Amino acid sequence: MVRSRGAVLSNNVTEVAAVVLCLMAWRDAHVVIHTDSMYVLGLLRGGLLAMERDGWGDAPRHFNRGPPTPLLQALLHLLRDRTGRLRFKKAKAHGDDNMNNLADKLANEGRTKGRVLDIRTLTVPVGWVDTAPVLCHQPLDYLTKLVMRARVKVPATTLKFGAFSDRWLVTIGFMFGVILDPGNYIKEVWSLTIPEGMKEVLWKEMNGALVIGHRYYGRGHARSDMGRICLCGLEMTLGHILLGCSAYNLQPLLASLLTVLGTMHPNSSFKTLSPDSWGTSPWYPLLALRELEEAAYPIVKGRKRILKSLKKSRQRREWVIGNYYWAIWKWRMKEIHDTTFNFVPTNCAPSLHDILNAPVPTYLLAQVADDEPSKKPSHDRHGPVAAPLLGDLTRLLPPVSHITGWDAGKRLTNRGPQCSSRRGMILRALTDNAHT
C-alpha cells in the first residue's frame, strides 16, 4: 500500500501512480493491468504522446502543491523501457468485480497506512522523454520575434557599442537629471528628423567606426595631418569638430542656431532648447529628445501646455539642430579634402542661415509620422530607467513613474529592468547617490 504526495492529488493522479508502481515493480515480466480509469486509458491511447508533443502544457496543474508532470513523464518512460509484454483491460467500476473492489479497499487503507511516494522525486533518464517546453497556440509573428530576440543581441549590449552606452548613460543622467537605458535609444538615430548623412556619421561614432585622420584620408594627402590633428593641436574627434576650438570660433554659427530655435520657444531656458549647454557631446540629447522633455521638465504651472507646444516643434527642432551639425561637419571635411577651401565660420554664417531656415523634407515628416507609435521605448528587459539625481538639477522633479511605470515616491533599486553588468553598476551608483 502506498500514499502519494508532492502534487495535487485526485483519483486520476492516484490511478496513474498505481500503474507507475506496477511497471516499476515488474519491468521485465508479462503483465496484464485491469483498470476502471478512463483517464489512464486515455493517456495510453495518445494522451501522453500529445502532452510530450505540446511540452506538457496540458498536464493538470496546481500551483500550491505542484503539477503531476513528473508522474506522467515517468509513466511514458516506463512504457518505452519495458522488455516484457504489457496489456491493459477495462474493468467495470463499482460493480461485481471482486478484484476491483479489493483494489479500491486497499487504496483507501493506503491513504493513511501506506508507504510514501513523493511525485516530485520521480526522474526520467535523459533521452527517453522529451521534457522541453513548447510554445503552442502562438501567432507566427510573435514566435519569430522571440526567436530573433534570443539570437540577436540588442546593439547596446554588444562590445562595439559598450563604451558609447556607458558615456551616453552617464552624460544624460547628469545633464538632465534622469537615467535612460541606452538600449532603447541607440537605434533611434535612424528615426531622427535630421539629414541622412548626419545619421550615418552619428551611427559610426556610436560604434567607434568614425574614420578621421590618416586611416581615411591617406598618408599621401597634402593636408592629412589636419585630418588627424586639429589646427589647435588637439586630436580630431566628432565632439571637437561640432563644438569648435581656438582655431575655429563657431560663435557666429551658434548664434544663428539659437536665434532660429528661439523663434520657436521664446523666453524658455530648458536644456533641450539650448544646444549650447549640451556639454562635450552636443548631439547626445537628440536620441531621446522627447523622453527628456517629458521626464525632466520641471513641474510648474502650465507644464502640460508647454509639453504640448514642445511636441509640436520637436521635428522642426531636430531638423534645425541636425542641419547645423551636418553643415559644420561637411565644412571641416571639405577643408581637409580641398586644399583651396578654408573654413571661416564668419564667412559661412549667411549660408548656414539659409540652411537652418529650409523646410523639413516631406518624406522625413511622413517617416516620422509612421514611426511615431514605435518610437516610444517598450518596457522590456532593456526598458528605460529614470531617477532624479543630485546636483543643481535636484530642484527638478521628473515624473519618474512616466518612465519606469513605478510610483514616483518609490526608491529605484537594481530589481528593475536589467542592463548589462557594466551599465548596471553605473545605474546602481547613480541611483544610490540620488537617494542618499
N, C-alpha and C positions, 0 to 999 in steps of 0.2 A: 504494500500500500504506500502511496506517495501523495504528498500535498505540495502544490505549486505555489510559487511566489515570484516576485520580480517583474510582474506585468499585471495589467488589469485582467482579472480572472472572470471567465464566463464558461458556460457549458461547452461552447465551441473550442475555447482555448484548452480546456482540460481534456477534451476528446483528442485533440491533436497531440497534447503531451503524452497521453496514454499510448498512441501509435508510435511516437518517437521512442518512448521507453521500451516498447516491444521490439522495435527494429534494432535498438542498441543492444538488447539482450541476446537476440538471435540473428546475428548478421549473416551467417552462412547457412542457416537452416532453411528448409522449405516451410513457409508459414502461410496460413490462411487466417485473415483477420476479419472477424464479424463485427460490424459497427452499425449503429442506428443513426449516425450523424450524417445528415445530408451535406453539412459544411465540409467534413473530411472528404467525402466522396467528390464534392465539387472541386476541392483542391487537387485531387488526383486526376480529375478529368480535364485539367488545363489551367486551373486557378493558380497553382504555384508557378507555372511557366509564364502566365500573364503578369504576375507580380514581379517576377525576375526581369521580364522584358521592360516593365514600366518603372523599374528602380524601387520596387517595394513601397511605392507611394499609396497603394490601395490597401495595405495591411491595416487592420484595426488599430487605433492609437488611443492612448490615454496619457496625458502629459504628467499626471501626478505619479503614476507608478510605472510608466514606460510602456512602449508597444511590444507585442509578442513577436516582432520581426525575427529575433534570433531563433525562436522556436520554429517558425515557418522555414527559415533557411536551413536549419538543422534537419528538418523533415525532407527537404529536397535533396540534401547531401546524402542522407541515409538511403533514400530511394535509388540514387545513382550509384552508390558504393556497394550495393548488395551483390553477393555471389549466388545465394540461394533463390529459389523461385518464391514469388510473392503474389498472393491473390487476396482480393477484398470481396466480402459478401455483405449484402444489405440485410440487417436484422430488423424485425418489427419492434418499434419502441413501445414500452409499457403494454406488452402483450403476454402471450403464453409461453414465450421463450425463456425457459428456466435459466439458461446460461446468461442471457442478457439481464435478467432480473438480479442474478447473483452479482454480476459486474456492477450494477447500479448500487447494490447494497455495500459492496466493498469500497466503491468510490465515496460513498457518504461517510464510511468509517475512516477512510484515509484523510479526510479534511481535518481531522483532529489528532489522529494517532500515527499517521504515516511519516515516512522519511521526507526530507525537504528537497524539492527540485527548484533551484533558482534559475529561472529562464534567462536572466541576464548573463549567466556564466557559460551558456552554450556558445560554442565557437565552431566555425566551419573552416576546414583546411583550404589553403589558397589554391585556386584553380577549379574547385568543384562547383561553386555557385558564384554567379555574378552579383556582387553586393553593391556595385557602384550606383549612385543615384542617377536618375534620368529625368530630363526636363520634358514633361509631356503637356499636351494641350496648350502650347505657347505659340504665338504667331511667329512666322519665319523671320520677320524683320527684327523682332526682339531677340531671338536666338542668335541672329547674325551679329547684333550689337554686343551681346555677351561674349561671343567668340572673339570678336575684334578687340574688345576691351581687355580680355585676358591675354591676348597675344601681342598687342601693340601698346607700347608704353606711352603715357602722356608726355609730350615734349619736355615739360618742366622736370620730369624725373630722370631724363637721360643725362649722361655726363656732359655733353656739349652745351646744354642749357643750364647746368647746375650752378655755375658761377654767376651767371646773369640772374637766375631766380633768387639767389641769396641777396645780391645787391639790390634788386628791384624791391624785394620784400622789406628790407631794412630802410631803404630810401623813402618809399611811400609811407611806411609806418611813422617815421619821424618827421616827415614833411607835412602830412595831413592828419596825423593822429589816429589812423586806423591801420589795421593789418589785413591785407588781402592775399589769399593764396595765389601765387603766380601761375599755378597750373591751369587756372581758369581764364587767364588773360593773355598768355603768350600768343595763342592763336588768333586773338582778336585784332592783331596788327593787319590782317588781311581784310578785315571788315571796316577799317577806318576810312573816313572820307578825306583821304589825302592822295597826292599823286602816286601812281603805281610804282614809279621809280623809287620814291621815298620808302614805300612799303618794303621793297626788296633790300634797300640799304639797312633799314631797321632790323629786318629778319636776319641778315648776315651779321649784324652787330650782336644780336642776341646769342647766336651760336658760335661766336668767335671766328667767323669767316670773312669779316670785312677786311679786304686786302688794301693796305696803304703802304707805299714805300717801294723798295726795290723788288719785293715779291711780285708786284703788279706792274709797275711802270718800267721795269727793266733797268739793268745796271748801265746800259749804254745811253740812257736818256740824258739829255743835257742838264735837266733840272731834277733828276731823280732824287737827289739828296733832299730836295724840298718836299718830295712825297713822303719821305721817311721822317724827316725832322722839320718842324715848323721854322719859319724865319725868326721866331723869338727864341729858338734854341730848345724848345720842349718837344717831346715825342708827339707825333701826329696821331690823334685819336678822334673819334666822332664827336665826343663831348667837347674837345678842344676846338674843333672846327666850328661847331654850332654856337659856342659861347664867345669866340673871338679871343684875342690876346693883345699884347702890346704892339704887335706888328699890324694888327687889323682892328681898328676901332669900329665896332659894329653898332655904336650908339645911334647913328642916323638911321640905320635899317631897323633897329629895335624900336625906335621912336615911331616909325611908320606902322609897325606891327601893333604896338599898344594903342595908337590912335584909331586904327580900324576896329580893334576889339573894344575900345572904349565907346565907340558909337553904338555898339550892341547893348551894353550894360553900363551906362554912365553911373558914376558915384558908387561903384562896387569894388571892394578890395579883397574879395575872396580869392584864394590862391589859384584856383583853376582858371581864373580870368586874368592872371598875371604871370605869363611865361617867364618874365624876367626874374621871378622868385623861385624857379623850379630847380635851382642848385646846379651841380656839376653834371647832372644827367637830365638835360632840359626836356627830353621827349618822353620820359618815363610815364608821366600822368596821362598821356594820350591813350594808353592801353586801357585805362579804367576811368575815363573822364566822367561817365555817367554815375558809376558807383561812388566815386569820390565826392561828387556834388551832392548825391542823395544821402550819403552816410556821414560826411564830415561837415556839412553846412551847419552853422550854429543854429540852435533852437531859439529863434527870435520871432517876434510878431510878424505875420505875413510870410512865414517861411514857405508855406505851401504855394503861394502865388509866385514867390521868387523861383522856386524849383521848377515850376511850370514854365516860367519865362526862360530859364536856363535850358530846359529841354528843347524848346522851340529853336534856339540858336545854336544848339550843340553841333549839328552837322556843319553849319557855316563856320563856326569857330575852329573845328577840326581842319576844315579846308584851308582857312587862312593860316593857321599855325603850320600845317604841313607844307604849304607852298613857301612859307618863309624859310623853313629849314631846307627844303629842296632847292631853293634858289641859292642859298649860301653854299650848300654842298656842290652844286654844279659850278658856281663861280670859282671855288677853290680848286676843284678838279680841273677846270679849264685852264687855270693859271699854271698847273703842273704840266699839262699836256701841250699847251700852246705857248711857245716862247714869246709870242708877240702880244700876249694879253697879261695885264697886271690888274689884280683885284683891288680896286679902291672903293670902299663902301660908300663914300660920299657920292661918287660918280654913278654908282649903281642904284641910288635911292629912287630916282624917278622911275626906273624900270621896275623896281620892287613895288612901288605904289600901284602901278598898273596891274601887276601880277596879283596882289592881295585883293584888289577890287574886282577881279574877274569872277563871274558867276560860277557856282558849283555845277560841274557837268551833270546833265540829266541822267546819264547811265549810272553815276555814283549814287545819286539820290534814290533811284529805283532799287539799286542793290541794297542800300541801307534799309529801305522800307521793307524789302522782302526778308532780310536777315534779322529784323528787329526782334521778333519773338525769341530767336535762338541766341541773341547776344547776352541775354541775362544768364549768368552762370548757373548751372544746375547744382543743387546741393547734394553732390555725391561724395565719393571718398576723397576727392580733391576740392571740396566745396570751399567757398570763401570764408575766412575767419576774420572778424573785426573786433577790436578792443580799443578803448581810449588809452592814450599814452601820456607820459609825464612831459614836462617842459612847458614852453609858452603856449602849447595847444591844449592844456588841461582845462582851460575855460570853455572849450567846445565840448558839447555833449552829443556825440554822434549817436543816432538811433541804432544801437548795436543789434537789437532784435531784427532790424530790417535785413541785416547781412547774415546773421547766424541762425535766425529762427528761434533763438532763445530769448528769455526775458532780459531786458537791458540791465536789470539790477543783479542778475546772477553773475557769479565770478566765472570767467573763462578759464578753463583748465585744459590740460592735454588730453582730456577724454573726448574732445570734439573730433571733427574730421581729421584724419591722419595725413600728415605730409611725410616726405622723406625724412630720414633721421636727422640730416644736417639742418634742413629748414625747420624741423620740429624743435630742435634745440633753440634755434633763433626765436621761434614763436613763443616757446616757454619763457625764454629770458626776457623778451619784450613785455609779455603779458604779466609775468611775475612782478617786473618793475612797475608796471602800470597800476597794480593793485596793492602795492606795499604802502 
